[in-house]
Amino acid sequence: MILNAPQGASFVALGVMGVAMSLFKLNYLIVALPNLMNLVF
């Protein structure tokens, strides 16, 4: 139990980090997409 608790917490932290990074990338794409369209067209 003592060994499983830090692993579980680290997996939860990694999951939160992954979700935050994916949301950040999605937000970056939403912001950058109109700029890319302006450059292309």
PDB file with one MODEL, atoms N, CA, C and O in Angstrom:
MODEL        1
ATOM      1  N   MET A   1       0.832  -1.206   0.000  1.00  0.00           N
ATOM      2  CA  MET A   1       0.000   0.000   0.000  1.00  0.00           C
ATOM      3  C   MET A   1       0.867   1.256   0.000  1.00  0.00           C
ATOM      4  O   MET A   1       0.550   2.241  -0.667  1.00  0.00           O
ATOM      5  N   ILE A   2       1.967   1.209   0.758  1.00  0.00           N
ATOM      6  CA  ILE A   2       2.821   2.397   0.839  1.00  0.00           C
ATOM      7  C   ILE A   2       3.498   2.659  -0.511  1.00  0.00           C
ATOM      8  O   ILE A   2       3.690   3.809  -0.908  1.00  0.00           O
ATOM      9  N   LEU A   3       3.860   1.563  -1.217  1.00  0.00           N
ATOM     10  CA  LEU A   3       4.520   1.735  -2.504  1.00  0.00           C
ATOM     11  C   LEU A   3       3.524   2.130  -3.587  1.00  0.00           C
ATOM     12  O   LEU A   3       3.891   2.804  -4.550  1.00  0.00           O
ATOM     13  N   ASN A   4       2.276   1.720  -3.439  1.00  0.00           N
ATOM     14  CA  ASN A   4       1.293   2.000  -4.483  1.00  0.00           C
ATOM     15  C   ASN A   4       0.801   3.444  -4.448  1.00  0.00           C
ATOM     16  O   ASN A   4       0.400   3.992  -5.475  1.00  0.00           O
ATOM     17  N   ALA A   5       0.831   4.058  -3.273  1.00  0.00           N
ATOM     18  CA  ALA A   5       0.292   5.413  -3.163  1.00  0.00           C
ATOM     19  C   ALA A   5       1.088   6.430  -3.994  1.00  0.00           C
ATOM     20  O   ALA A   5       0.474   7.199  -4.734  1.00  0.00           O
ATOM     21  N   PRO A   6       2.423   6.471  -3.907  1.00  0.00           N
ATOM     22  CA  PRO A   6       3.155   7.438  -4.733  1.00  0.00           C
ATOM     23  C   PRO A   6       2.984   7.166  -6.227  1.00  0.00           C
ATOM     24  O   PRO A   6       2.898   8.102  -7.021  1.00  0.00           O
ATOM     25  N   GLN A   7       2.933   5.895  -6.611  1.00  0.00           N
ATOM     26  CA  GLN A   7       2.744   5.587  -8.029  1.00  0.00           C
ATOM     27  C   GLN A   7       1.388   6.096  -8.503  1.00  0.00           C
ATOM     28  O   GLN A   7       1.284   6.685  -9.580  1.00  0.00           O
ATOM     29  N   GLY A   8       0.347   5.870  -7.699  1.00  0.00           N
ATOM     30  CA  GLY A   8      -0.979   6.346  -8.078  1.00  0.00           C
ATOM     31  C   GLY A   8      -1.004   7.862  -8.203  1.00  0.00           C
ATOM     32  O   GLY A   8      -1.592   8.409  -9.137  1.00  0.00           O
ATOM     33  N   ALA A   9      -0.355   8.543  -7.247  1.00  0.00           N
ATOM     34  CA  ALA A   9      -0.329  10.005  -7.289  1.00  0.00           C
ATOM     35  C   ALA A   9       0.436  10.482  -8.516  1.00  0.00           C
ATOM     36  O   ALA A   9       0.039  11.460  -9.150  1.00  0.00           O
ATOM     37  N   SER A  10       1.531   9.803  -8.860  1.00  0.00           N
ATOM     38  CA  SER A  10       2.311  10.222 -10.019  1.00  0.00           C
ATOM     39  C   SER A  10       1.526   9.970 -11.303  1.00  0.00           C
ATOM     40  O   SER A  10       1.595  10.761 -12.243  1.00  0.00           O
ATOM     41  N   PHE A  11       0.766   8.849 -11.339  1.00  0.00           N
ATOM     42  CA  PHE A  11      -0.048   8.599 -12.536  1.00  0.00           C
ATOM     43  C   PHE A  11      -1.138   9.652 -12.673  1.00  0.00           C
ATOM     44  O   PHE A  11      -1.432  10.105 -13.780  1.00  0.00           O
ATOM     45  N   VAL A  12      -1.742  10.046 -11.546  1.00  0.00           N
ATOM     46  CA  VAL A  12      -2.763  11.094 -11.596  1.00  0.00           C
ATOM     47  C   VAL A  12      -2.146  12.407 -12.061  1.00  0.00           C
ATOM     48  O   VAL A  12      -2.741  13.133 -12.857  1.00  0.00           O
ATOM     49  N   ALA A  13      -0.943  12.712 -11.557  1.00  0.00           N
ATOM     50  CA  ALA A  13      -0.273  13.955 -11.957  1.00  0.00           C
ATOM     51  C   ALA A  13       0.053  13.920 -13.448  1.00  0.00           C
ATOM     52  O   ALA A  13      -0.117  14.919 -14.148  1.00  0.00           O
ATOM     53  N   LEU A  14       0.523  12.766 -13.935  1.00  0.00           N
ATOM     54  CA  LEU A  14       0.825  12.646 -15.360  1.00  0.00           C
ATOM     55  C   LEU A  14      -0.446  12.798 -16.190  1.00  0.00           C
ATOM     56  O   LEU A  14      -0.421  13.420 -17.251  1.00  0.00           O
ATOM     57  N   GLY A  15      -1.548  12.236 -15.717  1.00  0.00           N
ATOM     58  CA  GLY A  15      -2.810  12.377 -16.433  1.00  0.00           C
ATOM     59  C   GLY A  15      -3.248  13.834 -16.509  1.00  0.00           C
ATOM     60  O   GLY A  15      -3.686  14.311 -17.556  1.00  0.00           O
ATOM     61  N   VAL A  16      -3.124  14.532 -15.382  1.00  0.00           N
ATOM     62  CA  VAL A  16      -3.506  15.954 -15.357  1.00  0.00           C
ATOM     63  C   VAL A  16      -2.602  16.758 -16.287  1.00  0.00           C
ATOM     64  O   VAL A  16      -3.070  17.631 -17.018  1.00  0.00           O
ATOM     65  N   MET A  17      -1.296  16.457 -16.255  1.00  0.00           N
ATOM     66  CA  MET A  17      -0.368  17.164 -17.129  1.00  0.00           C
ATOM     67  C   MET A  17      -0.702  16.895 -18.592  1.00  0.00           C
ATOM     68  O   MET A  17      -0.660  17.806 -19.419  1.00  0.00           O
ATOM     69  N   GLY A  18      -1.036  15.638 -18.913  1.00  0.00           N
ATOM     70  CA  GLY A  18      -1.376  15.306 -20.299  1.00  0.00           C
ATOM     71  C   GLY A  18      -2.620  16.043 -20.764  1.00  0.00           C
ATOM     72  O   GLY A  18      -2.671  16.551 -21.884  1.00  0.00           O
ATOM     73  N   VAL A  19      -3.630  16.100 -19.889  1.00  0.00           N
ATOM     74  CA  VAL A  19      -4.863  16.803 -20.262  1.00  0.00           C
ATOM     75  C   VAL A  19      -4.591  18.294 -20.435  1.00  0.00           C
ATOM     76  O   VAL A  19      -5.100  18.916 -21.367  1.00  0.00           O
ATOM     77  N   ALA A  20      -3.783  18.869 -19.533  1.00  0.00           N
ATOM     78  CA  ALA A  20      -3.475  20.295 -19.622  1.00  0.00           C
ATOM     79  C   ALA A  20      -2.696  20.601 -20.900  1.00  0.00           C
ATOM     80  O   ALA A  20      -2.952  21.607 -21.562  1.00  0.00           O
ATOM     81  N   MET A  21      -1.740  19.726 -21.247  1.00  0.00           N
ATOM     82  CA  MET A  21      -0.959  19.949 -22.465  1.00  0.00           C
ATOM     83  C   MET A  21      -1.837  19.826 -23.706  1.00  0.00           C
ATOM     84  O   MET A  21      -1.685  20.598 -24.653  1.00  0.00           O
ATOM     85  N   SER A  22      -2.761  18.853 -23.708  1.00  0.00           N
ATOM     86  CA  SER A  22      -3.632  18.685 -24.864  1.00  0.00           C
ATOM     87  C   SER A  22      -4.555  19.895 -25.007  1.00  0.00           C
ATOM     88  O   SER A  22      -4.799  20.364 -26.119  1.00  0.00           O
ATOM     89  N   LEU A  23      -5.070  20.401 -23.878  1.00  0.00           N
ATOM     90  CA  LEU A  23      -5.919  21.589 -23.941  1.00  0.00           C
ATOM     91  C   LEU A  23      -5.113  22.794 -24.408  1.00  0.00           C
ATOM     92  O   LEU A  23      -5.616  23.613 -25.177  1.00  0.00           O
ATOM     93  N   PHE A  24      -3.867  22.909 -23.952  1.00  0.00           N
ATOM     94  CA  PHE A  24      -3.019  24.021 -24.371  1.00  0.00           C
ATOM     95  C   PHE A  24      -2.747  23.956 -25.867  1.00  0.00           C
ATOM     96  O   PHE A  24      -2.788  24.976 -26.556  1.00  0.00           O
ATOM     97  N   LYS A  25      -2.464  22.733 -26.378  1.00  0.00           N
ATOM     98  CA  LYS A  25      -2.225  22.577 -27.810  1.00  0.00           C
ATOM     99  C   LYS A  25      -3.476  22.899 -28.605  1.00  0.00           C
ATOM    100  O   LYS A  25      -3.396  23.534 -29.657  1.00  0.00           O
ATOM    101  N   LEU A  26      -4.641  22.465 -28.111  1.00  0.00           N
ATOM    102  CA  LEU A  26      -5.896  22.745 -28.805  1.00  0.00           C
ATOM    103  C   LEU A  26      -6.161  24.242 -28.834  1.00  0.00           C
ATOM    104  O   LEU A  26      -6.567  24.780 -29.863  1.00  0.00           O
ATOM    105  N   ASN A  27      -5.934  24.922 -27.706  1.00  0.00           N
ATOM    106  CA  ASN A  27      -6.114  26.366 -27.645  1.00  0.00           C
ATOM    107  C   ASN A  27      -5.134  27.059 -28.593  1.00  0.00           C
ATOM    108  O   ASN A  27      -5.493  28.031 -29.257  1.00  0.00           O
ATOM    109  N   TYR A  28      -3.884  26.551 -28.656  1.00  0.00           N
ATOM    110  CA  TYR A  28      -2.882  27.142 -29.540  1.00  0.00           C
ATOM    111  C   TYR A  28      -3.295  26.979 -30.997  1.00  0.00           C
ATOM    112  O   TYR A  28      -3.116  27.892 -31.804  1.00  0.00           O
ATOM    113  N   LEU A  29      -3.852  25.806 -31.335  1.00  0.00           N
ATOM    114  CA  LEU A  29      -4.306  25.582 -32.708  1.00  0.00           C
ATOM    115  C   LEU A  29      -5.462  26.513 -33.049  1.00  0.00           C
ATOM    116  O   LEU A  29      -5.520  27.061 -34.150  1.00  0.00           O
ATOM    117  N   ILE A  30      -6.389  26.690 -32.094  1.00  0.00           N
ATOM    118  CA  ILE A  30      -7.535  27.565 -32.353  1.00  0.00           C
ATOM    119  C   ILE A  30      -7.063  28.999 -32.564  1.00  0.00           C
ATOM    120  O   ILE A  30      -7.619  29.723 -33.391  1.00  0.00           O
ATOM    121  N   VAL A  31      -6.036  29.412 -31.816  1.00  0.00           N
ATOM    122  CA  VAL A  31      -5.526  30.777 -31.961  1.00  0.00           C
ATOM    123  C   VAL A  31      -4.697  30.919 -33.228  1.00  0.00           C
ATOM    124  O   VAL A  31      -4.767  31.945 -33.904  1.00  0.00           O
ATOM    125  N   ALA A  32      -3.899  29.878 -33.560  1.00  0.00           N
ATOM    126  CA  ALA A  32      -2.962  29.997 -34.682  1.00  0.00           C
ATOM    127  C   ALA A  32      -3.633  29.740 -36.024  1.00  0.00           C
ATOM    128  O   ALA A  32      -3.137  30.196 -37.054  1.00  0.00           O
ATOM    129  N   LEU A  33      -4.751  29.019 -36.033  1.00  0.00           N
ATOM    130  CA  LEU A  33      -5.370  28.644 -37.303  1.00  0.00           C
ATOM    131  C   LEU A  33      -5.795  29.856 -38.142  1.00  0.00           C
ATOM    132  O   LEU A  33      -5.497  29.882 -39.337  1.00  0.00           O
ATOM    133  N   PRO A  34      -6.477  30.863 -37.572  1.00  0.00           N
ATOM    134  CA  PRO A  34      -6.825  32.033 -38.384  1.00  0.00           C
ATOM    135  C   PRO A  34      -5.592  32.764 -38.911  1.00  0.00           C
ATOM    136  O   PRO A  34      -5.609  33.281 -40.028  1.00  0.00           O
ATOM    137  N   ASN A  35      -4.517  32.810 -38.108  1.00  0.00           N
ATOM    138  CA  ASN A  35      -3.298  33.461 -38.571  1.00  0.00           C
ATOM    139  C   ASN A  35      -2.695  32.705 -39.747  1.00  0.00           C
ATOM    140  O   ASN A  35      -2.215  33.317 -40.701  1.00  0.00           O
ATOM    141  N   LEU A  36      -2.718  31.379 -39.682  1.00  0.00           N
ATOM    142  CA  LEU A  36      -2.216  30.583 -40.795  1.00  0.00           C
ATOM    143  C   LEU A  36      -3.079  30.788 -42.028  1.00  0.00           C
ATOM    144  O   LEU A  36      -2.562  30.846 -43.144  1.00  0.00           O
ATOM    145  N   MET A  37      -4.380  30.898 -41.842  1.00  0.00           N
ATOM    146  CA  MET A  37      -5.272  31.134 -42.978  1.00  0.00           C
ATOM    147  C   MET A  37      -4.969  32.486 -43.614  1.00  0.00           C
ATOM    148  O   MET A  37      -4.988  32.626 -44.837  1.00  0.00           O
ATOM    149  N   ASN A  38      -4.691  33.475 -42.776  1.00  0.00           N
ATOM    150  CA  ASN A  38      -4.364  34.798 -43.314  1.00  0.00           C
ATOM    151  C   ASN A  38      -3.054  34.755 -44.099  1.00  0.00           C
ATOM    152  O   ASN A  38      -2.914  35.451 -45.104  1.00  0.00           O
ATOM    153  N   LEU A  39      -2.093  33.943 -43.648  1.00  0.00           N
ATOM    154  CA  LEU A  39      -0.833  33.841 -44.367  1.00  0.00           C
ATOM    155  C   LEU A  39      -1.015  33.108 -45.687  1.00  0.00           C
ATOM    156  O   LEU A  39      -0.433  33.491 -46.702  1.00  0.00           O
ATOM    157  N   VAL A  40      -1.829  32.047 -45.672  1.00  0.00           N
ATOM    158  CA  VAL A  40      -1.987  31.242 -46.895  1.00  0.00           C
ATOM    159  C   VAL A  40      -2.812  32.001 -47.922  1.00  0.00           C
ATOM    160  O   VAL A  40      -2.444  32.075 -49.095  1.00  0.00           O
ATOM    161  N   PHE A  41      -3.939  32.571 -47.472  1.00  0.00           N
ATOM    162  CA  PHE A  41      -4.820  33.263 -48.416  1.00  0.00           C
ATOM    163  C   PHE A  41      -4.553  34.756 -48.377  1.00  0.00           C
ATOM    164  O   PHE A  41      -5.193  35.517 -49.101  1.00  0.00           O
TER     165      PHE A  41
ENDMDL
END
